[in-house]
Amino acid sequence: MPTRRTGLVFDERYLGHDTGMQSTVIMRDGSFQLDPEPHPSSTYITQRIKQFLNGSGLTALMQSISARAATEDELATYHTREFIAGVRAHVEGGPIKGDWGEIESDTPLSHGSFDAATFAAGGAMNAVQAVMNGEVRNAYALLRPPGHHALSNRAMGFCIFNNAVIAAHYARNVYGLERIMIVDWDVHHGNGTQDAFYAEPGVLFVSLHQHNWYPKLSGELEQMGTGAGAGFTVNIPLPAGTGDRGYRAALEQLVVPIGLQYRPQLVIISAGQDANWLDPLAQMMLTRVGFRRMSELMLGLAEDVCEGRLVMLQEGGYSATYVPYCTVAAVEPLLGVDLGVVDLNAGTAEVDRSETIFTQETQDALETARKWHRNRWKI
């Protein structure tokens, strides 16, 4: 029996991925400077999440899982070797793009970014290893940088290497798994993860995201997979203002029923907490209660179909104030605890509205998604 129910992956090397500060205002003619503020994907947010885990007592209840550097062969299960070499060269002063691929301008890298990214991918694989070996029942990996936008030869959307894809390939190659379910609840569509498994039935990719937000036109309903993988990509685009009730309904009406039919041997969650109501890069109005409920529903699915084997990988989340609250709310169910953390905005009209809103637009979007995916699934 595992000594702890839940594992925790974190490595100080992740903080070496420094996205820098923003201070320049561009005008039609010239520019000027403001006091600098952190890039949206800031190391500061990762630090605050870890501090919240420590201060709440969760870290002490979890089994520490070490990270390691992913090897080139492991990264190359999805990424091209030319791209891997290009990223390594760029952090040493090399070009941002070339025949090897591209690092988009929205994804700043620092000297420590290559090591951070390889250790993030390695941490994701070690989380899978600990769960599959029975060392823990489930695991949460506080990774940096995130990964779900990364394509085989392109870093984009703050992502360098695709942690979820590499972890899924590891589970297949090392443990021979034939059915893995990746649920991506980050508010932005996981285009890289979709790309990696678009033609494969062995990985069911389910994404809940703000409709046509980022990347543009990515994650539309009609993007369902191709060839043998047709039907095994399930996109659930949601309107702005979906809130707690809408996300819960999406999981209850689509994600969980599809998962029960697919019966994965491992569940991986791309857990971006950027659908929260305070996030500057989204408009979805989730509270920490909503994230807790989503985690409970996914844990219940894993308990029903694969003996609770679930790995949660940190993706986005850009409110330094609120993301730690939402992340801890998602982690607590993995341990089966409720430590009584009070929402920092408890009792406000905004939180009450976010917990109770369930617009006709959201209900219509869910009904449209159900009709669309009934071509493949009984929902």
SVG drawing of the C-alpha trace seen along z (x, -y; Angstrom):
<svg xmlns="http://www.w3.org/2000/svg" viewBox="-32 -59 57 62">
<polyline fill="none" stroke="black" stroke-width="0.4" points="0.0,0.0 1.3,-3.5 2.5,-5.4 0.7,-8.5 -2.4,-8.7 -1.1,-11.5 2.2,-12.4 3.6,-15.9 6.1,-16.8 8.0,-20.1 11.6,-21.1 13.3,-24.4 14.7,-24.2 11.2,-25.1 11.8,-28.6 14.8,-29.0 12.3,-29.6 12.2,-33.4 9.7,-35.1 10.9,-38.5 9.1,-41.8 7.0,-44.0 7.4,-47.8 7.4,-49.2 4.2,-50.8 4.3,-50.9 2.6,-53.8 2.1,-54.6 5.1,-56.9 7.7,-55.8 7.2,-54.3 7.5,-55.0 8.2,-53.1 6.1,-52.2 7.2,-50.6 7.8,-47.0 5.3,-44.2 5.8,-40.5 4.9,-38.6 1.5,-36.9 3.2,-33.5 5.3,-34.5 7.5,-32.5 5.8,-34.4 2.6,-32.5 4.3,-29.1 6.0,-30.2 2.7,-31.3 1.1,-28.0 3.9,-26.1 3.7,-28.4 0.0,-27.8 0.5,-24.0 3.1,-24.4 1.1,-26.8 -2.2,-24.9 -0.5,-21.7 -1.0,-19.8 2.7,-19.4 3.2,-17.6 0.3,-15.2 1.7,-14.3 4.5,-12.0 7.4,-13.9 8.2,-12.7 11.4,-13.9 11.7,-15.3 14.4,-14.5 15.4,-15.7 13.6,-14.1 16.0,-12.5 16.2,-13.6 14.6,-10.2 11.7,-10.9 11.1,-14.4 11.4,-13.0 8.3,-10.8 6.5,-14.0 9.0,-16.8 11.4,-16.8 15.1,-16.4 15.8,-19.5 13.3,-21.5 14.9,-20.2 18.3,-21.3 16.9,-24.6 15.4,-25.4 18.7,-24.4 20.6,-26.7 18.1,-29.6 18.6,-29.8 22.3,-30.2 21.7,-33.1 20.7,-31.4 17.9,-32.4 14.1,-32.3 13.2,-30.4 14.8,-28.5 14.5,-25.3 14.2,-23.5 11.0,-25.3 10.0,-28.3 9.6,-29.8 6.8,-32.3 7.3,-35.7 4.6,-35.2 6.8,-32.6 9.9,-34.3 12.8,-32.0 15.7,-32.6 19.0,-30.9 17.3,-28.4 14.3,-27.6 15.7,-24.6 16.6,-22.8 13.2,-23.8 11.3,-22.5 13.2,-19.1 12.6,-18.7 8.9,-19.6 8.5,-16.8 10.6,-14.5 8.5,-15.4 5.3,-14.5 6.8,-11.1 7.9,-10.5 4.3,-11.3 3.0,-8.7 5.6,-6.2 4.8,-6.7 1.1,-6.1 1.6,-3.1 4.0,-1.5 1.5,-1.9 3.8,-4.2 0.9,-6.6 -2.7,-6.4 -2.7,-9.7 -0.3,-12.6 -0.2,-16.4 2.7,-17.9 3.4,-21.6 5.2,-22.0 6.7,-25.0 6.7,-25.8 3.3,-24.5 3.0,-22.3 -0.4,-21.8 0.1,-24.4 3.5,-23.1 3.6,-21.5 6.2,-19.1 8.4,-21.9 6.9,-25.1 6.9,-26.6 3.8,-28.8 1.3,-30.0 4.0,-30.0 4.7,-26.3 8.0,-24.7 7.6,-20.9 4.3,-19.2 4.3,-17.6 1.0,-15.8 1.8,-14.3 5.2,-13.1 3.7,-11.6 1.1,-9.8 3.7,-8.4 5.7,-7.3 2.7,-5.4 2.2,-3.7 5.8,-2.8 6.8,-1.7 3.6,-0.3 1.9,0.8 -1.3,-1.1 -3.8,-0.9 -6.3,-3.5 -5.4,-6.9 -7.7,-9.7 -6.4,-13.3 -8.9,-15.9 -7.8,-19.4 -9.7,-22.0 -7.3,-24.9 -9.4,-27.8 -7.3,-27.8 -7.5,-24.9 -4.8,-22.3 -3.9,-22.4 -0.6,-20.7 -2.1,-17.7 -4.9,-17.5 -2.3,-17.4 -0.3,-14.7 -3.1,-12.2 -5.5,-13.4 -5.2,-10.1 -5.0,-7.7 -7.7,-5.9 -5.4,-4.9 -5.5,-8.4 -8.9,-10.1 -8.4,-13.8 -11.2,-15.8 -10.9,-19.6 -13.2,-22.2 -12.2,-25.7 -13.4,-29.2 -14.8,-29.1 -12.5,-30.6 -10.2,-32.2 -6.7,-30.9 -5.4,-29.6 -7.8,-31.2 -10.4,-28.7 -8.7,-25.9 -10.9,-23.4 -14.0,-23.6 -16.7,-20.9 -15.9,-19.5 -12.3,-18.8 -13.0,-15.2 -9.9,-13.3 -9.1,-11.6 -8.7,-8.0 -8.5,-5.5 -8.7,-8.4 -12.0,-9.8 -14.2,-10.4 -11.4,-10.2 -10.9,-14.0 -13.8,-15.6 -13.9,-19.3 -16.4,-21.1 -16.1,-24.9 -17.9,-27.0 -19.1,-30.6 -17.8,-33.3 -19.4,-33.4 -20.0,-29.6 -19.3,-29.6 -19.3,-26.7 -22.7,-25.2 -21.9,-25.2 -18.5,-23.4 -20.1,-20.9 -22.8,-20.2 -20.2,-19.7 -18.4,-17.1 -21.6,-15.4 -23.3,-15.4 -20.3,-14.8 -16.9,-14.1 -17.7,-11.5 -20.2,-9.5 -17.7,-9.4 -14.9,-8.4 -17.1,-5.6 -17.6,-4.2 -13.9,-4.6 -12.7,-3.1 -9.1,-4.5 -6.4,-2.7 -5.0,-6.1 -6.5,-9.6 -4.2,-12.6 -5.6,-16.1 -4.1,-19.2 -5.0,-21.4 -4.9,-25.0 -6.7,-27.1 -7.1,-30.1 -10.9,-29.7 -11.2,-31.4 -13.3,-34.5 -10.3,-36.7 -8.0,-35.6 -6.8,-38.4 -6.6,-36.1 -10.1,-34.6 -13.8,-35.3 -15.2,-32.1 -16.1,-32.9 -15.1,-29.7 -14.6,-29.8 -12.5,-27.6 -15.7,-25.6 -16.0,-24.9 -12.5,-23.6 -13.0,-21.4 -16.1,-19.9 -14.4,-19.2 -11.6,-17.4 -14.1,-15.4 -15.8,-14.3 -12.6,-13.3 -11.4,-11.4 -14.7,-9.6 -14.3,-8.6 -10.8,-7.3 -12.0,-5.3 -14.7,-3.8 -12.6,-2.7 -8.9,-2.5 -8.4,-2.0 -8.0,-5.7 -5.0,-6.2 -5.0,-9.9 -2.2,-12.4 -2.8,-16.1 -0.4,-18.4 -0.2,-22.1 -0.9,-24.2 -2.0,-27.8 -3.4,-30.3 -2.5,-33.9 -4.1,-35.5 -1.4,-35.5 -4.0,-36.3 -6.5,-33.5 -4.8,-30.7 -3.3,-29.3 -6.7,-29.1 -8.1,-27.3 -5.2,-24.9 -5.4,-23.8 -9.2,-23.3 -8.4,-21.0 -5.7,-19.1 -7.6,-18.6 -10.0,-15.9 -7.0,-13.8 -6.1,-13.4 -9.7,-13.2 -9.4,-16.2 -11.0,-19.6 -8.7,-21.9 -11.3,-24.6 -9.6,-27.3 -11.9,-30.3 -12.2,-31.9 -10.5,-35.3 -13.6,-36.9 -16.1,-34.8 -19.5,-36.4 -19.1,-38.9 -21.6,-39.4 -19.0,-38.3 -18.4,-34.9 -22.1,-34.3 -22.8,-35.1 -20.0,-32.9 -21.2,-30.0 -24.8,-30.2 -24.8,-31.6 -26.1,-29.1 -27.1,-31.0 -29.2,-29.9 -26.1,-30.4 -24.2,-27.9 -27.1,-25.4 -27.4,-25.7 -23.6,-25.1 -23.8,-22.0 -26.8,-20.6 -25.0,-21.4 -21.9,-19.5 -24.0,-16.5 -25.7,-16.3 -22.4,-16.6 -20.6,-13.9 -23.6,-11.5 -22.2,-10.4 -19.6,-8.4 -20.6,-8.3 -23.8,-7.5 -24.5,-10.8"/>
</svg>
